[in-house]
Amino acid sequence: MSLTRVTIAAMPAVESVRAAQPTKVTDRRTAQREDTRARLFTETVEEFKRCGFAGTEIAAITERVGLTRGAFYVHFAGKDAVLRELLLIEERRIAAAALVVSEHSGSVEEVFAAVVKAVLSAERRLGRRLVRDLCAGQFRPEVAQSQDVADHPVGLMLVGVIAQRVPEVDAVDLAMTFLTGMFGLLAIEDAPLAARRRRLDLLVRIASQAAIATEAGLNRSDPSLNRSFT
């Protein structure tokens, strides 16, 4: 075989190596970017725990991570974005726990109760201050005006469970009513755990009874519920 033929035959392999090099560089940069984002996210959550959402300063976060303030905004639009992302992470965890209960029970009330149990477990893990901020954030005007059940993994899970167990009920309305009540109760700053647990249990019973009443047609048989106010 001539030298020319050997060189030509080797060219595809050389080109393959050259083509692969940018991919390796890209992968490394992507990994570094993801690592930086994860560090910023973790430190922001820790700062939320220490100082509360309102007291959290982005400059303090980036200083601890060893980055410039501008680096934070490369990954997040602001601390609100971190709070929203954390809420989604926690809601997915809560929804998964409640779904396990749903798969082993036909009771809507037990699923509502499982959501409350998982939320209180998250509160023990994250701290009361952070959970309060997560829930209170849902009532800020810019958030509340655009909220929909599809924005909440727990809401979507509840809609599915309610629609399957009690098809006569407006699943979206009941799920959003339960979520709004739960977020509101958890956003109350000065309520001790025992009081919040008692109120959350009451919310579970009210939501469950609403589903049962609708299923049984009690809203149609009770004239007082159909009274006209016009």
Buried (B, 14 or more C-beta within 10 A) or exposed (E): EEEEEEEEEEEEEEEEEEEEEEEEEEEEEEEEEEEBBEBBBEBBBBBBBEEBBEEBEBEBBBEBBEBEEEBBEEBBEEBBBBBBBBBEBBBBBBBEBBBEBBEEBEBBBBBBBBBBBBBBEBBEEBBBBBBBBBBBBBEEEEBEEEBEBEBBBBBBBBBBBBBEBBEEBBBBEBBBBBBBBBBBBBBEEEBEEEEBBEBBEEBBEBBBEBBBBBBEEEEEEEEEEEEEEE
